[in-house]
């Protein structure tokens, strides 16, 4: 199998910050809006270099979404930034009415998503956001796996017209994708070719899927690993091609089992080529306070959980 190397662990939110810094230099229509979390969203450089294009809205997330929608009317490309919980759940009505229904070119950028937010606990660890956003007509939904991919996705969104949701995280995680790898919205990335099982992962679980694939190889199981960074629109062609070859699939995500990547894959298979599927995801519960490592182990969102899911699904072929 291909070997991917951690070139230096970084947080994905810093990838977003680096992307915004570059966009600030490249595209004068890009503007940034923040809900009192400049440091957490890594907006510091953008604010310093382009103060006339940075808007500190304060703890008024609904107002931030409304302002962003208005800015698009004048041709601006607004990137909003706050925690994922506040980017989606708190402002869902404003996103639905002012952004999605109106087809406004707003980029909703969300940090601190999922269990890996860690010690802040269940009130902040949103695990429903992918489901909320993918249900909105016309909304593009992206969930990146490392620093490099988050930076690339940020840059790509400036050239993509239409409402979009970009999800990333707080903790330091392996940075393993090539810095120059093209980011194509809606196009899956084949990380490792295999014949016995397809592992489809998104976000922080992509690295765990690669680690799992190595462990499976040692057991004589050939795992195909696919990085789904765009959950909507979903690359159904890549999924169906892979599963037609392997005959079974495991999906892995840092999200509720209801409404996330796994359900999108299951729908695709059900309509086209039903095959056995196992889900690595949070089992319809809230999170709790703890370190990211403790939580990912307790809620079975790691490479060992993926290996166990693969062993289960292969028995169902």
Beta strands, then each sheet from edge to edge (+ up, - down):
strand 1: 10-11
strand 2: 30-34
strand 3: 54-56
strand 4: 77-83
strand 5: 107-111
strand 6: 140-143
strand 7: 164-167
strand 8: 172-173
strand 9: 189-192
strand 10: 197-201
strand 11: 223-227
strand 12: 230-232
strand 13: 248-256
strand 14: 276-282
sheet 1: 1+ 8-
sheet 2: 3+ 2+ 4+ 5+ 7+ 6+ 12-
sheet 3: 9+ 11- 10- 13- 14-
end
